[in-house]
């Protein structure tokens, strides 16, 4: 039985975690990359993400193909960047679908990333996979992303969509939040009542492996069972770093500050309370099911420089 897993987008924050995790599980890792830069624990195969080519032969007889491609969502959503967000997700996804459709011995499983932004603004509503898609930019972007996968019939390849929440790990959103907290800027954002669906990066890797090895299909929320409000999350960080409460900045000032930082303020204000309903119903268990357990691991265990102060406390 094949143990080869192809990962498109394997050089990013989540991709690096997946490469390391799957390698430890004994899988052969092939990373589809636009450059020939070596990847630890994986073999790099060059592609441009736009055209079929020799890379598609790697799919023959593979266990799975994982698609993580997509430009960072947190950057400012100018009209040109919105197009980049769309193209960087939809085009590679459609291309992988073409390659699978033409393969003589296609992969057993295709796991495509998406996001809980699929649901849009949901307020206090607890969101399961049956919740309808949102009608805002994130909702439409995620629908197009998932639609590009579903547009290609793959009768011999099982399809799974993992809708990721905010991924907490060594880098990404957590590093920025820690930096703000240490600088006494760890205030709630807006009214602080907006919900955030998050997940530890290690549980993300475990859920991708579970999606490959379990007979599931369709969309699955890749989030912890413990969504928190923005106020709750920032309070937990302030406690970790011994920082006092800081009043939230007025919304106009917040908009100016985030623009100067190159961050889209909408991502900080949108409320999303997604739950991993299908994953838990199918037996998936989390190593870090609560925010406290995630912070204990990420902020206390063999920390890099940006986490060292929390460990010392």
PyMOL commands that set and color helices and strands:
alter all, ss='L'
color gray80, all
select helices_A, chain A and resi 13-24+54-59+79-102+116-119+137-150+172-182+201-213+230-241+251-261+266-269+277-281+291-300+305-312
alter helices_A, ss='H'
color red, helices_A
select strands_A, chain A and resi 4-8+28-33+43-46+64-67+109-115+126-127+158-164+166-168+195-196+198-200+218-222+228-229+273-274
alter strands_A, ss='S'
color yellow, strands_A
deselect
rebuild
show_as cartoon
